[in-house]
């Protein structure tokens, strides 16, 4: 699994770099073509919602221009700062989230899983213990493949890590197993903001599934935007 995780990280880094570059002369400042073409990374996304929730906005641009490997340390520090500060969580919970769930910021998929094993957001990092499918339908088989489904609610997943009991539940279940035999359970700090005991409900974005039909056999897969949105975009 360790070898796979390394492969997945390298693959994700490559995808992030290739997918977030531009040869637009207005961005690069040059008009070279062919072998002299210059690419600049301006953004990358692995675990959607990580930067948006945990990182101060003023630092988004600098982190987005890094590789996931270079970004891992400052991103982990921002996650810990947010969780121990604004979210009020224990240092142990914050560090587990940063080190074992959210960094490096790459989307991991476990291709060693059988073909019938479903995917799911943070499925590898949580070993399929939790799912965030916006339909509310839970898979009969744990989503150990990982990756991200079109129906996965990434925003709710990130909020659940920050304000819910994700870390205590996952760390207890995986103690001594994953990500290493030395892994230990992290005590619940009792500081969840999940709508119980008079606390605010911050573990969900309260946004339901898209009303678009996902058509996986035909591009663009997630449905065309509403006509009003397209018109507004053209006017802008």
ZALODREN-143627 format. One record per residue: x, z, y of N, C-alpha, C, O in turn; residue in one letter; chain. Coordinates in nm, 2 decimals. Example, Ala and Ser with C-alpha at 12.3 -4.5 7.8 and 13.67 -1.06 7.14 Angstrom:
BEGIN
1.32,0.78,-0.57,1.23,0.78,-0.45,1.32,0.78,-0.33,1.42,0.85,-0.33,a,A
1.28,0.71,-0.22,1.37,0.71,-0.11,1.29,0.79,0.00,1.34,0.80,0.11,s,A
END
This chain:
BEGIN
0.08,0.00,-0.12,0.00,0.00,0.00,0.09,0.00,0.12,0.05,-0.06,0.23,x,A
0.20,0.07,0.12,0.29,0.07,0.23,0.34,-0.07,0.27,0.35,-0.10,0.38,x,A
0.38,-0.14,0.16,0.43,-0.28,0.18,0.32,-0.36,0.25,0.34,-0.44,0.34,x,A
0.20,-0.34,0.20,0.09,-0.42,0.25,0.06,-0.39,0.40,0.04,-0.48,0.48,x,A
0.07,-0.26,0.43,0.04,-0.21,0.57,0.15,-0.28,0.66,0.11,-0.32,0.77,x,A
0.27,-0.28,0.61,0.38,-0.34,0.69,0.35,-0.49,0.71,0.36,-0.54,0.82,x,A
0.31,-0.56,0.61,0.27,-0.70,0.61,0.16,-0.72,0.71,0.16,-0.81,0.79,x,A
0.06,-0.64,0.70,-0.06,-0.65,0.78,-0.02,-0.63,0.93,-0.08,-0.70,1.02,x,A
0.06,-0.54,0.95,0.10,-0.51,1.09,0.18,-0.63,1.15,0.15,-0.67,1.26,x,A
0.27,-0.69,1.07,0.35,-0.81,1.12,0.25,-0.92,1.14,0.26,-0.99,1.24,x,A
0.16,-0.94,1.04,0.07,-1.06,1.06,-0.02,-1.04,1.18,-0.05,-1.13,1.26,x,A
-0.07,-0.91,1.20,-0.15,-0.89,1.32,-0.08,-0.91,1.45,-0.13,-0.95,1.55,x,A
0.05,-0.87,1.45,0.13,-0.88,1.57,0.14,-1.03,1.60,0.13,-1.07,1.71,x,A
0.17,-1.11,1.49,0.18,-1.26,1.51,0.06,-1.32,1.57,0.06,-1.40,1.66,x,A
-0.06,-1.28,1.51,-0.19,-1.33,1.56,-0.21,-1.29,1.70,-0.26,-1.37,1.78,x,A
-0.18,-1.16,1.73,-0.21,-1.11,1.87,-0.12,-1.19,1.97,-0.17,-1.23,2.07,x,A
0.00,-1.22,1.93,0.09,-1.29,2.02,0.04,-1.44,2.04,0.04,-1.49,2.15,x,A
0.01,-1.50,1.93,-0.04,-1.64,1.94,-0.17,-1.65,2.01,-0.20,-1.75,2.08,x,A
-0.26,-1.55,1.99,-0.39,-1.56,2.04,-0.41,-1.52,2.18,-0.51,-1.54,2.24,x,A
-0.30,-1.46,2.24,-0.32,-1.40,2.37,-0.21,-1.46,2.47,-0.17,-1.39,2.56,x,A
-0.17,-1.59,2.45,-0.07,-1.65,2.53,-0.14,-1.76,2.61,-0.25,-1.80,2.58,x,A
-0.06,-1.81,2.71,-0.12,-1.92,2.79,-0.01,-2.01,2.83,0.11,-1.97,2.86,x,A
-0.04,-2.14,2.83,0.05,-2.24,2.89,0.00,-2.30,3.02,0.04,-2.40,3.06,x,A
-0.10,-2.23,3.08,-0.16,-2.27,3.20,-0.05,-2.25,3.31,0.00,-2.14,3.33,x,A
-0.02,-2.36,3.38,0.08,-2.35,3.49,0.05,-2.25,3.60,0.14,-2.19,3.66,x,A
-0.08,-2.22,3.62,-0.12,-2.12,3.72,-0.08,-1.98,3.67,-0.07,-1.89,3.75,x,A
-0.06,-1.97,3.54,-0.02,-1.84,3.48,0.13,-1.83,3.47,0.19,-1.73,3.50,x,A
0.19,-1.94,3.42,0.33,-1.93,3.39,0.42,-1.96,3.51,0.54,-1.92,3.51,x,A
0.36,-2.04,3.60,0.44,-2.08,3.72,0.53,-2.20,3.69,0.61,-2.24,3.77,x,A
0.52,-2.26,3.57,0.60,-2.38,3.54,0.50,-2.49,3.48,0.39,-2.46,3.44,x,A
0.55,-2.61,3.48,0.47,-2.72,3.43,0.54,-2.79,3.32,0.52,-2.91,3.29,x,A
0.64,-2.72,3.25,0.71,-2.79,3.14,0.62,-2.82,3.02,0.51,-2.75,3.01,x,A
0.65,-2.91,2.95,0.58,-2.95,2.83,0.67,-2.96,2.71,0.79,-2.95,2.72,x,A
0.61,-2.97,2.59,0.69,-2.99,2.47,0.77,-2.88,2.43,0.73,-2.76,2.44,x,A
0.90,-2.91,2.40,0.99,-2.80,2.36,1.02,-2.70,2.46,1.06,-2.59,2.43,x,A
1.00,-2.73,2.59,1.03,-2.64,2.70,0.91,-2.56,2.74,0.92,-2.49,2.84,x,A
0.80,-2.57,2.67,0.68,-2.50,2.71,0.70,-2.35,2.70,0.76,-2.30,2.61,x,A
0.66,-2.28,2.81,0.68,-2.13,2.81,0.55,-2.06,2.80,0.45,-2.09,2.86,x,A
0.55,-1.97,2.70,0.42,-1.89,2.68,0.44,-1.75,2.73,0.55,-1.69,2.72,x,A
0.33,-1.69,2.78,0.33,-1.56,2.83,0.21,-1.48,2.77,0.10,-1.53,2.78,x,A
0.24,-1.37,2.70,0.13,-1.29,2.65,0.07,-1.21,2.76,0.14,-1.15,2.84,x,A
-0.06,-1.22,2.78,-0.13,-1.15,2.88,-0.23,-1.05,2.83,-0.28,-0.97,2.90,x,A
-0.25,-1.05,2.70,-0.35,-0.96,2.64,-0.34,-0.96,2.49,-0.29,-1.06,2.43,x,A
-0.38,-0.85,2.42,-0.39,-0.85,2.28,-0.49,-0.75,2.24,-0.51,-0.65,2.31,x,A
-0.56,-0.77,2.13,-0.67,-0.68,2.08,-0.65,-0.66,1.93,-0.65,-0.76,1.86,x,A
-0.64,-0.54,1.89,-0.64,-0.51,1.75,-0.76,-0.43,1.71,-0.86,-0.49,1.67,x,A
-0.75,-0.30,1.73,-0.87,-0.21,1.72,-0.95,-0.21,1.85,-0.91,-0.14,1.94,x,A
-1.05,-0.30,1.85,-1.12,-0.31,1.98,-1.18,-0.18,2.03,-1.23,-0.10,1.95,x,A
-1.16,-0.16,2.16,-1.21,-0.04,2.22,-1.11,0.07,2.24,-1.13,0.17,2.31,x,A
-0.99,0.06,2.17,-0.89,0.16,2.18,-0.83,0.17,2.33,-0.83,0.28,2.39,x,A
-0.78,0.06,2.38,-0.73,0.06,2.51,-0.84,0.10,2.62,-0.81,0.17,2.71,x,A
-0.96,0.04,2.60,-1.06,0.06,2.69,-1.10,0.20,2.71,-1.14,0.25,2.82,x,A
-1.11,0.28,2.60,-1.15,0.42,2.60,-1.04,0.51,2.63,-1.06,0.60,2.72,x,A
-0.92,0.50,2.58,-0.82,0.60,2.58,-0.71,0.58,2.69,-0.65,0.68,2.73,x,A
-0.70,0.46,2.74,-0.59,0.43,2.83,-0.64,0.42,2.97,-0.73,0.35,3.00,x,A
-0.57,0.49,3.07,-0.61,0.47,3.21,-0.60,0.32,3.25,-0.52,0.25,3.21,x,A
-0.70,0.28,3.33,-0.72,0.14,3.36,-0.59,0.08,3.43,-0.56,-0.03,3.40,x,A
-0.52,0.16,3.51,-0.40,0.12,3.57,-0.29,0.08,3.48,-0.20,0.00,3.51,x,A
-0.30,0.12,3.35,-0.19,0.09,3.25,-0.24,-0.02,3.16,-0.16,-0.06,3.07,x,A
-0.36,-0.07,3.17,-0.41,-0.17,3.07,-0.32,-0.29,3.07,-0.28,-0.34,2.96,x,A
-0.28,-0.34,3.19,-0.21,-0.47,3.19,-0.07,-0.45,3.13,-0.03,-0.54,3.06,x,A
0.00,-0.35,3.16,0.13,-0.33,3.10,0.13,-0.32,2.95,0.22,-0.37,2.88,x,A
0.03,-0.24,2.90,0.03,-0.23,2.75,-0.02,-0.36,2.69,0.03,-0.39,2.58,x,A
-0.11,-0.43,2.75,-0.16,-0.55,2.69,-0.05,-0.66,2.68,-0.06,-0.75,2.59,x,A
0.05,-0.65,2.76,0.16,-0.75,2.76,0.27,-0.71,2.66,0.36,-0.79,2.63,x,A
0.26,-0.59,2.59,0.35,-0.55,2.49,0.31,-0.60,2.35,0.19,-0.63,2.33,x,A
0.41,-0.60,2.26,0.37,-0.62,2.12,0.31,-0.49,2.07,0.33,-0.39,2.13,x,A
0.22,-0.50,1.97,0.17,-0.37,1.92,0.27,-0.27,1.87,0.25,-0.15,1.88,x,A
0.39,-0.32,1.82,0.49,-0.23,1.78,0.55,-0.16,1.90,0.57,-0.04,1.89,x,A
0.58,-0.23,2.01,0.63,-0.16,2.13,0.53,-0.07,2.20,0.56,0.03,2.26,x,A
0.40,-0.11,2.19,0.30,-0.04,2.25,0.26,0.09,2.18,0.20,0.18,2.24,x,A
0.29,0.10,2.05,0.25,0.21,1.97,0.27,0.35,2.03,0.19,0.43,2.03,x,A
0.39,0.37,2.08,0.43,0.51,2.13,0.36,0.54,2.26,0.30,0.65,2.26,x,A
0.36,0.45,2.36,0.28,0.49,2.48,0.13,0.49,2.46,0.07,0.58,2.52,x,A
0.08,0.41,2.37,-0.06,0.41,2.34,-0.10,0.55,2.27,-0.20,0.61,2.31,x,A
-0.02,0.59,2.18,-0.04,0.72,2.11,-0.04,0.83,2.21,-0.12,0.92,2.20,x,A
0.05,0.83,2.30,0.06,0.93,2.41,-0.07,0.93,2.49,-0.12,1.04,2.53,x,A
-0.12,0.82,2.53,-0.24,0.81,2.61,-0.36,0.86,2.53,-0.45,0.93,2.58,x,A
-0.37,0.83,2.40,-0.48,0.88,2.31,-0.48,1.03,2.31,-0.58,1.09,2.32,x,A
-0.36,1.09,2.29,-0.35,1.23,2.28,-0.39,1.30,2.41,-0.46,1.40,2.42,x,A
-0.34,1.24,2.52,-0.38,1.29,2.65,-0.52,1.29,2.68,-0.58,1.39,2.73,x,A
-0.59,1.18,2.65,-0.73,1.17,2.67,-0.81,1.27,2.58,-0.90,1.34,2.63,x,A
-0.77,1.28,2.45,-0.85,1.36,2.36,-0.83,1.51,2.39,-0.92,1.59,2.37,x,A
-0.71,1.55,2.42,-0.69,1.69,2.45,-0.73,1.73,2.59,-0.76,1.84,2.62,x,A
-0.74,1.63,2.68,-0.78,1.65,2.82,-0.93,1.63,2.83,-1.01,1.73,2.82,x,A
-0.98,1.51,2.86,-1.12,1.48,2.89,-1.21,1.52,2.77,-1.31,1.58,2.79,x,A
-1.17,1.48,2.65,-1.25,1.51,2.53,-1.24,1.66,2.49,-1.33,1.70,2.42,x,A
-1.14,1.73,2.53,-1.13,1.87,2.50,-1.10,1.90,2.35,-1.13,2.01,2.30,x,A
-1.04,1.81,2.28,-1.01,1.82,2.14,-0.88,1.90,2.11,-0.79,1.90,2.20,x,A
-0.86,1.95,1.99,-0.73,2.01,1.96,-0.62,1.91,1.95,-0.64,1.79,1.93,x,A
-0.50,1.96,1.97,-0.38,1.88,1.96,-0.37,1.81,1.82,-0.33,1.70,1.81,x,A
-0.40,1.89,1.72,-0.39,1.84,1.58,-0.48,1.73,1.56,-0.44,1.63,1.50,x,A
-0.61,1.74,1.61,-0.70,1.63,1.59,-0.66,1.51,1.67,-0.67,1.39,1.62,x,A
-0.61,1.53,1.79,-0.57,1.42,1.87,-0.45,1.34,1.81,-0.45,1.22,1.81,x,A
-0.36,1.42,1.76,-0.24,1.36,1.70,-0.27,1.28,1.57,-0.22,1.17,1.55,x,A
-0.36,1.33,1.49,-0.40,1.26,1.37,-0.47,1.13,1.41,-0.44,1.03,1.35,x,A
-0.56,1.13,1.50,-0.63,1.01,1.55,-0.53,0.91,1.60,-0.54,0.79,1.56,x,A
-0.43,0.95,1.68,-0.34,0.86,1.73,-0.24,0.80,1.63,-0.22,0.68,1.63,x,A
-0.19,0.89,1.54,-0.09,0.84,1.44,-0.15,0.78,1.32,-0.08,0.69,1.26,x,A
-0.26,0.82,1.27,-0.31,0.77,1.14,-0.43,0.68,1.15,-0.46,0.61,1.06,x,A
-0.50,0.67,1.27,-0.62,0.59,1.28,-0.60,0.48,1.38,-0.65,0.37,1.35,x,A
-0.54,0.50,1.49,-0.55,0.40,1.60,-0.42,0.33,1.64,-0.43,0.24,1.72,x,A
-0.31,0.37,1.59,-0.18,0.30,1.62,-0.11,0.27,1.49,-0.11,0.35,1.40,x,A
-0.04,0.15,1.49,-0.04,0.05,1.60,-0.17,-0.02,1.61,-0.25,-0.02,1.52,x,A
-0.19,-0.08,1.73,-0.32,-0.14,1.76,-0.33,-0.27,1.69,-0.32,-0.38,1.76,x,A
-0.35,-0.27,1.56,-0.36,-0.39,1.48,-0.48,-0.38,1.39,-0.51,-0.27,1.35,x,A
-0.55,-0.49,1.36,-0.66,-0.49,1.27,-0.61,-0.51,1.13,-0.55,-0.61,1.10,x,A
-0.62,-0.40,1.05,-0.56,-0.41,0.91,-0.67,-0.45,0.81,-0.78,-0.40,0.81,x,A
-0.62,-0.54,0.72,-0.71,-0.58,0.61,-0.63,-0.57,0.48,-0.51,-0.61,0.48,x,A
-0.69,-0.51,0.38,-0.62,-0.49,0.25,-0.65,-0.60,0.15,-0.76,-0.59,0.09,x,A
-0.57,-0.70,0.14,-0.60,-0.82,0.06,-0.57,-0.79,-0.09,-0.59,-0.87,-0.18,x,A
-0.53,-0.67,-0.12,-0.51,-0.63,-0.26,-0.64,-0.58,-0.32,-0.65,-0.56,-0.44,x,A
-0.74,-0.57,-0.24,-0.87,-0.52,-0.29,-0.94,-0.63,-0.37,-0.92,-0.75,-0.34,x,A
-1.03,-0.60,-0.47,-1.11,-0.70,-0.54,-1.20,-0.78,-0.44,-1.23,-0.73,-0.33,x,A
-1.24,-0.90,-0.48,-1.31,-0.98,-0.39,-1.45,-0.93,-0.36,-1.51,-0.96,-0.25,x,A
-1.50,-0.84,-0.44,-1.64,-0.78,-0.41,-1.63,-0.66,-0.32,-1.74,-0.60,-0.29,x,A
-1.51,-0.62,-0.28,-1.50,-0.50,-0.20,-1.53,-0.54,-0.05,-1.47,-0.63,0.00,x,A
-1.63,-0.48,0.02,-1.66,-0.52,0.15,-1.56,-0.47,0.26,-1.48,-0.39,0.23,x,A
-1.57,-0.54,0.37,-1.49,-0.50,0.48,-1.56,-0.40,0.57,-1.68,-0.37,0.55,x,A
-1.48,-0.35,0.67,-1.54,-0.25,0.76,-1.44,-0.20,0.86,-1.32,-0.19,0.82,x,A
-1.48,-0.17,0.98,-1.39,-0.13,1.08,-1.32,0.00,1.05,-1.39,0.09,1.01,x,A
-1.19,0.00,1.06,-1.11,0.12,1.02,-1.12,0.15,0.88,-1.10,0.27,0.84,x,A
-1.16,0.05,0.80,-1.18,0.08,0.65,-1.06,0.12,0.58,-1.07,0.20,0.49,x,A
-0.95,0.06,0.61,-0.82,0.10,0.55,-0.77,0.23,0.59,-0.74,0.32,0.51,x,A
-0.77,0.26,0.73,-0.73,0.38,0.78,-0.81,0.50,0.73,-0.75,0.61,0.72,x,A
-0.94,0.48,0.71,-1.02,0.59,0.67,-1.05,0.58,0.52,-1.12,0.67,0.46,x,A
-0.99,0.48,0.45,-1.00,0.46,0.31,-1.15,0.45,0.27,-1.20,0.50,0.17,x,A
-1.23,0.38,0.36,-1.37,0.35,0.33,-1.46,0.47,0.34,-1.58,0.46,0.29,x,A
-1.42,0.58,0.39,-1.50,0.70,0.40,-1.62,0.69,0.50,-1.72,0.74,0.48,x,A
-1.59,0.61,0.61,-1.69,0.60,0.71,-1.72,0.46,0.75,-1.63,0.37,0.73,x,A
-1.84,0.43,0.79,-1.88,0.30,0.83,-1.96,0.31,0.96,-2.02,0.41,0.99,x,A
-1.95,0.20,1.04,-2.02,0.20,1.17,-2.10,0.07,1.18,-2.09,0.00,1.28,x,A
-2.17,0.04,1.08,-2.25,-0.09,1.07,-2.38,-0.06,1.16,-2.45,0.03,1.14,x,A
-2.39,-0.15,1.26,-2.50,-0.13,1.36,-2.64,-0.15,1.29,-2.74,-0.10,1.35,x,A
-2.65,-0.21,1.18,-2.78,-0.22,1.11,-2.82,-0.09,1.04,-2.94,-0.08,1.01,x,A
-2.73,0.00,1.03,-2.77,0.13,0.96,-2.76,0.12,0.81,-2.78,0.22,0.74,x,A
-2.74,0.00,0.76,-2.73,-0.02,0.61,-2.59,0.01,0.57,-2.49,-0.06,0.61,x,A
-2.57,0.10,0.48,-2.44,0.14,0.43,-2.41,0.06,0.30,-2.50,0.05,0.22,x,A
-2.29,0.01,0.29,-2.25,-0.06,0.17,-2.25,0.03,0.05,-2.22,0.15,0.06,x,A
-2.28,-0.03,-0.07,-2.28,0.05,-0.19,-2.14,0.07,-0.24,-2.12,0.17,-0.32,x,A
-2.05,-0.01,-0.19,-1.91,0.01,-0.23,-1.83,0.04,-0.10,-1.85,-0.03,0.00,x,A
-1.74,0.14,-0.10,-1.67,0.17,0.02,-1.60,0.05,0.08,-1.54,-0.03,0.01,x,A
-1.60,0.03,0.21,-1.54,-0.09,0.28,-1.39,-0.08,0.29,-1.33,-0.07,0.39,x,A
-1.32,-0.08,0.17,-1.18,-0.06,0.16,-1.10,-0.18,0.21,-0.98,-0.17,0.23,x,A
-1.17,-0.29,0.22,-1.09,-0.41,0.26,-1.05,-0.40,0.41,-0.94,-0.45,0.45,x,A
-1.12,-0.33,0.49,-1.09,-0.31,0.63,-1.13,-0.43,0.71,-1.24,-0.48,0.69,x,A
-1.05,-0.47,0.81,-1.09,-0.57,0.90,-1.20,-0.53,0.99,-1.21,-0.41,1.03,x,A
-1.29,-0.62,1.02,-1.41,-0.58,1.11,-1.52,-0.68,1.08,-1.50,-0.80,1.09,x,A
-1.64,-0.63,1.06,-1.75,-0.71,1.04,-1.82,-0.75,1.17,-1.80,-0.67,1.27,x,A
-1.89,-0.85,1.18,-1.97,-0.89,1.30,-2.07,-0.78,1.33,-2.10,-0.76,1.45,x,A
-2.11,-0.70,1.23,-2.21,-0.60,1.26,-2.15,-0.46,1.28,-2.22,-0.36,1.30,x,A
-2.02,-0.45,1.28,-1.95,-0.33,1.30,-1.96,-0.29,1.45,-1.93,-0.37,1.54,x,A
-2.00,-0.17,1.48,-2.01,-0.12,1.62,-1.88,-0.05,1.66,-1.86,0.07,1.64,x,A
-1.78,-0.13,1.71,-1.65,-0.08,1.74,-1.65,0.03,1.85,-1.58,0.12,1.85,x,A
-1.75,0.01,1.95,-1.76,0.11,2.05,-1.80,0.25,2.00,-1.74,0.35,2.03,x,A
-1.90,0.25,1.91,-1.94,0.38,1.85,-1.83,0.43,1.76,-1.81,0.56,1.76,x,A
-1.75,0.35,1.69,-1.64,0.40,1.61,-1.54,0.47,1.70,-1.50,0.58,1.66,x,A
-1.50,0.41,1.81,-1.40,0.48,1.90,-1.46,0.61,1.96,-1.39,0.71,1.96,x,A
-1.58,0.61,2.00,-1.64,0.73,2.05,-1.65,0.84,1.94,-1.64,0.96,1.98,x,A
-1.68,0.80,1.82,-1.69,0.89,1.71,-1.55,0.96,1.68,-1.55,1.08,1.65,x,A
-1.45,0.88,1.69,-1.31,0.93,1.67,-1.28,1.04,1.78,-1.23,1.14,1.75,x,A
-1.32,1.00,1.91,-1.28,1.09,2.02,-1.37,1.21,2.02,-1.32,1.32,2.05,x,A
-1.50,1.20,2.00,-1.59,1.31,2.03,-1.66,1.36,1.91,-1.74,1.46,1.91,x,A
-1.64,1.30,1.79,-1.71,1.34,1.67,-1.62,1.41,1.57,-1.51,1.46,1.61,x,A
-1.67,1.42,1.45,-1.59,1.49,1.34,-1.51,1.40,1.25,-1.49,1.44,1.14,x,A
-1.48,1.28,1.30,-1.41,1.18,1.21,-1.28,1.24,1.16,-1.26,1.23,1.03,x,A
-1.20,1.29,1.24,-1.07,1.34,1.20,-1.08,1.45,1.09,-1.01,1.44,0.99,x,A
-1.15,1.56,1.12,-1.17,1.66,1.02,-1.22,1.61,0.88,-1.17,1.65,0.78,x,A
-1.32,1.52,0.89,-1.38,1.47,0.76,-1.28,1.38,0.69,-1.26,1.40,0.57,x,A
-1.22,1.29,0.76,-1.13,1.20,0.69,-1.00,1.27,0.65,-0.96,1.24,0.53,x,A
-0.94,1.35,0.73,-0.82,1.42,0.69,-0.84,1.51,0.57,-0.75,1.52,0.49,x,A
-0.95,1.57,0.56,-0.98,1.66,0.45,-0.99,1.59,0.32,-0.94,1.63,0.22,x,A
-1.06,1.47,0.33,-1.09,1.39,0.21,-0.96,1.32,0.16,-0.95,1.30,0.04,x,A
-0.87,1.29,0.25,-0.75,1.22,0.21,-0.63,1.30,0.20,-0.52,1.25,0.18,x,A
-0.64,1.43,0.22,-0.53,1.52,0.21,-0.45,1.50,0.08,-0.51,1.51,-0.03,x,A
-0.32,1.49,0.09,-0.24,1.47,-0.03,-0.24,1.33,-0.09,-0.18,1.30,-0.19,x,A
-0.32,1.24,-0.02,-0.34,1.10,-0.08,-0.30,0.99,0.02,-0.22,0.91,-0.01,x,A
-0.35,1.00,0.14,-0.33,0.89,0.23,-0.32,0.94,0.37,-0.40,1.03,0.41,x,A
-0.23,0.89,0.46,-0.14,0.78,0.43,-0.02,0.81,0.35,0.06,0.72,0.32,x,A
0.00,0.94,0.31,0.11,0.98,0.23,0.08,1.10,0.15,-0.02,1.17,0.18,x,A
0.15,1.13,0.04,0.12,1.25,-0.04,0.14,1.38,0.04,0.09,1.49,0.00,x,A
0.21,1.38,0.15,0.23,1.50,0.23,0.12,1.52,0.34,0.12,1.61,0.42,x,A
0.02,1.43,0.34,-0.09,1.44,0.44,-0.17,1.57,0.41,-0.19,1.61,0.30,x,A
-0.21,1.63,0.52,-0.28,1.76,0.51,-0.41,1.75,0.59,-0.42,1.66,0.68,x,A
-0.50,1.84,0.56,-0.63,1.84,0.63,-0.61,1.90,0.77,-0.53,1.99,0.79,x,A
-0.69,1.84,0.87,-0.68,1.89,1.00,-0.81,1.98,1.03,-0.92,1.93,1.01,x,A
-0.79,2.10,1.07,-0.91,2.19,1.09,-1.00,2.14,1.20,-0.96,2.08,1.30,x,A
-1.13,2.15,1.18,-1.23,2.12,1.28,-1.21,2.21,1.39,-1.21,2.34,1.38,x,A
-1.21,2.16,1.51,-1.19,2.25,1.63,-1.33,2.29,1.69,-1.33,2.37,1.79,x,A
-1.44,2.24,1.63,-1.57,2.28,1.68,-1.60,2.23,1.82,-1.69,2.29,1.89,x,A
-1.53,2.13,1.87,-1.54,2.08,2.01,-1.61,1.95,2.01,-1.60,1.87,2.11,x,A
-1.68,1.91,1.91,-1.75,1.78,1.90,-1.86,1.78,2.01,-1.92,1.88,2.05,x,A
-1.88,1.66,2.07,-1.99,1.63,2.16,-2.08,1.53,2.10,-2.08,1.41,2.13,x,A
-2.16,1.58,2.01,-2.24,1.49,1.92,-2.39,1.52,1.94,-2.47,1.48,1.86,x,A
-2.43,1.58,2.05,-2.57,1.60,2.08,-2.63,1.73,2.01,-2.74,1.76,2.03,x,A
-2.54,1.80,1.94,-2.59,1.92,1.87,-2.55,2.05,1.95,-2.45,2.05,2.02,x,A
-2.62,2.15,1.93,-2.59,2.28,2.00,-2.57,2.27,2.15,-2.49,2.34,2.21,x,A
-2.66,2.19,2.21,-2.65,2.18,2.35,-2.54,2.09,2.41,-2.53,2.08,2.53,x,A
-2.47,2.02,2.32,-2.36,1.93,2.37,-2.42,1.79,2.40,-2.52,1.75,2.34,x,A
-2.35,1.72,2.49,-2.40,1.58,2.52,-2.37,1.49,2.40,-2.28,1.52,2.32,x,A
-2.45,1.39,2.39,-2.43,1.29,2.28,-2.33,1.18,2.32,-2.37,1.09,2.39,x,A
-2.21,1.20,2.29,-2.11,1.10,2.33,-2.05,1.02,2.21,-1.95,0.95,2.23,x,A
-2.10,1.04,2.09,-2.05,0.97,1.97,-2.11,0.84,1.95,-2.08,0.78,1.84,x,A
-2.19,0.79,2.04,-2.25,0.65,2.02,-2.27,0.59,2.16,-2.28,0.66,2.26,x,A
-2.26,0.46,2.16,-2.29,0.39,2.29,-2.44,0.36,2.31,-2.48,0.30,2.41,x,A
-2.52,0.40,2.21,-2.66,0.37,2.21,-2.70,0.23,2.24,-2.80,0.20,2.30,x,A
-2.62,0.14,2.19,-2.65,-0.01,2.19,-2.67,-0.05,2.05,-2.59,-0.03,1.96,x,A
-2.79,-0.12,2.03,-2.82,-0.17,1.90,-2.75,-0.30,1.87,-2.68,-0.35,1.95,x,A
-2.78,-0.35,1.75,-2.72,-0.48,1.71,-2.76,-0.59,1.80,-2.87,-0.58,1.87,x,A
-2.68,-0.69,1.80,-2.72,-0.81,1.88,-2.85,-0.87,1.82,-2.87,-0.86,1.70,x,A
-2.93,-0.93,1.91,-3.05,-1.00,1.86,-3.02,-1.14,1.82,-3.11,-1.21,1.79,x,A
-2.89,-1.18,1.82,-2.86,-1.31,1.77,-2.84,-1.31,1.62,-2.80,-1.21,1.56,x,A
-2.88,-1.42,1.55,-2.86,-1.43,1.41,-2.72,-1.47,1.38,-2.67,-1.57,1.43,x,A
-2.65,-1.39,1.30,-2.51,-1.43,1.26,-2.52,-1.54,1.16,-2.57,-1.52,1.05,x,A
-2.46,-1.65,1.19,-2.46,-1.77,1.10,-2.32,-1.80,1.06,-2.25,-1.87,1.13,x,A
-2.28,-1.74,0.95,-2.14,-1.74,0.91,-2.09,-1.88,0.86,-1.97,-1.90,0.85,x,A
-2.18,-1.97,0.83,-2.14,-2.10,0.78,-2.14,-2.21,0.89,-2.13,-2.33,0.87,x,A
-2.16,-2.16,1.02,-2.17,-2.26,1.13,-2.11,-2.20,1.26,-2.16,-2.10,1.30,x,A
-2.01,-2.27,1.31,-1.96,-2.22,1.44,-2.06,-2.23,1.55,-2.14,-2.33,1.55,x,A
-2.07,-2.14,1.64,-1.98,-2.03,1.67,-2.01,-1.90,1.60,-1.96,-1.79,1.65,x,A
-2.09,-1.90,1.50,-2.11,-1.78,1.41,-2.20,-1.67,1.46,-2.28,-1.62,1.39,x,A
-2.18,-1.64,1.59,-2.25,-1.53,1.64,-2.36,-1.57,1.74,-2.42,-1.49,1.81,x,A
-2.39,-1.70,1.74,-2.50,-1.75,1.82,-2.46,-1.79,1.96,-2.37,-1.73,2.01,x,A
-2.53,-1.88,2.01,-2.50,-1.93,2.15,-2.55,-1.82,2.25,-2.65,-1.75,2.22,x,A
-2.49,-1.82,2.37,-2.53,-1.72,2.47,-2.67,-1.76,2.53,-2.70,-1.88,2.52,x,A
-2.74,-1.67,2.59,-2.87,-1.71,2.65,-2.85,-1.81,2.76,-2.74,-1.82,2.82,x,A
-2.95,-1.89,2.78,-2.94,-2.00,2.88,-2.91,-1.94,3.02,-2.83,-2.00,3.09,x,A
-2.97,-1.83,3.05,-2.95,-1.77,3.18,-2.80,-1.73,3.20,-2.75,-1.74,3.31,x,A
-2.74,-1.68,3.09,-2.60,-1.64,3.10,-2.51,-1.76,3.12,-2.42,-1.75,3.20,x,A
-2.54,-1.87,3.05,-2.46,-1.99,3.06,-2.47,-2.04,3.20,-2.37,-2.08,3.26,x,A
-2.59,-2.04,3.26,-2.61,-2.09,3.39,-2.53,-2.01,3.49,-2.47,-2.06,3.59,x,A
-2.54,-1.88,3.48,-2.48,-1.79,3.57,-2.33,-1.81,3.56,-2.26,-1.80,3.66,x,A
-2.27,-1.83,3.44,-2.13,-1.85,3.42,-2.08,-1.97,3.49,-1.98,-1.98,3.55,x,A
-2.17,-2.08,3.48,-2.13,-2.21,3.55,-2.13,-2.19,3.70,-2.05,-2.25,3.77,x,A
-2.23,-2.11,3.75,-2.24,-2.10,3.90,-2.12,-2.02,3.95,-2.07,-2.04,4.06,x,A
-2.07,-1.92,3.86,-1.95,-1.85,3.91,-1.82,-1.93,3.90,-1.72,-1.88,3.94,x,A
END
